[in-house]
Amino acid sequence: MITNLPVGPEVPVEYELSKSTIYQKSVSPLEYSIRSLSDSSMVLGFELRGMQFELYLTKTDSGESLPETENMQSPPPDTLPVDSIEG
């Protein structure tokens, strides 16, 4: 995966997936809880410096351009379907 978390430039880091948890194997490791998952979206929760965060991720086509960040708004937490996670 490529990430700038916990803080820094975007770099590739190794990760491990175990059931509904993604373990980021970096100098400062992070643990992401998969809160919902579908064929086109995923919500991840994690704790950083004592604060809880949620990432709302949407699948895009490789040729599709990403929206400008200033126009992005986080969807309310109850808008994404919660699918059961198999594994």
C-alpha positions as CSV (number, residue, x, y, z in Angstrom):
1,M,0.0,0.0,0.0
2,I,1.1,3.6,-0.5
3,T,0.3,6.0,2.4
4,N,1.4,9.2,4.1
5,L,0.2,7.9,7.5
6,P,1.0,8.2,10.3
7,V,2.7,11.4,9.1
8,G,5.1,12.1,6.3
9,P,5.5,11.8,2.5
10,E,3.7,9.1,0.6
11,V,5.7,5.9,0.7
12,P,5.0,2.3,-0.1
13,V,4.7,0.1,3.0
14,E,4.1,-3.5,3.6
15,Y,0.8,-4.6,5.1
16,E,-1.0,-7.7,6.4
17,L,-4.7,-8.4,6.2
18,S,-6.2,-10.6,8.9
19,K,-10.0,-11.0,8.9
20,S,-11.4,-7.4,9.3
21,T,-8.1,-5.7,10.2
22,I,-5.3,-4.3,8.1
23,Y,-1.9,-4.0,9.8
24,Q,0.4,-1.4,8.3
25,K,4.0,-2.6,8.8
26,S,5.8,0.7,8.9
27,V,8.3,2.3,11.3
28,S,5.2,3.7,13.1
29,P,2.8,0.8,12.6
30,L,-1.0,1.4,12.3
31,E,-3.9,-0.9,12.6
32,Y,-7.0,-0.2,10.5
33,S,-10.4,-1.8,11.3
34,I,-12.5,-2.5,8.2
35,R,-15.9,-1.1,9.3
36,S,-17.7,-1.6,6.0
37,L,-16.8,-3.1,2.7
38,S,-18.6,-3.4,-0.7
39,D,-17.5,-3.9,-4.3
40,S,-17.1,-0.1,-4.7
41,S,-16.4,1.4,-1.2
42,M,-14.7,0.7,2.1
43,V,-14.7,2.5,5.5
44,L,-11.6,2.1,7.7
45,G,-11.3,3.2,11.3
46,F,-8.0,3.8,13.1
47,E,-6.6,5.6,16.1
48,L,-3.7,8.1,15.7
49,R,-2.2,10.0,18.6
50,G,-5.2,9.2,20.9
51,M,-7.8,10.4,18.4
52,Q,-10.3,8.2,16.4
53,F,-10.4,8.6,12.6
54,E,-12.5,7.2,9.7
55,L,-11.4,7.0,6.1
56,Y,-14.2,6.8,3.4
57,L,-12.6,5.2,0.3
58,T,-14.3,4.7,-3.1
59,K,-13.1,2.6,-5.9
60,T,-12.2,4.4,-9.1
61,D,-11.3,3.3,-12.6
62,S,-7.6,3.6,-13.3
63,G,-8.3,6.2,-16.0
64,E,-10.7,8.2,-13.9
65,S,-9.4,11.5,-12.5
66,L,-9.8,12.1,-8.8
67,P,-12.0,15.0,-7.5
68,E,-10.4,18.1,-6.1
69,T,-10.0,17.8,-2.4
70,E,-11.6,21.2,-1.6
71,N,-14.8,20.0,-3.1
72,M,-14.9,16.7,-1.2
73,Q,-17.2,16.3,1.7
74,S,-17.3,13.2,3.9
75,P,-20.5,11.3,3.7
76,P,-22.5,11.0,6.9
77,P,-21.5,7.8,8.7
78,D,-24.9,6.2,8.1
79,T,-24.9,6.5,4.2
80,L,-22.6,3.5,3.4
81,P,-24.1,0.0,3.6
82,V,-22.5,-2.3,6.1
83,D,-21.8,-5.6,4.5
84,S,-20.6,-8.6,6.5
85,I,-16.9,-9.3,6.2
86,E,-16.0,-12.8,5.3
87,G,-12.7,-14.3,6.3
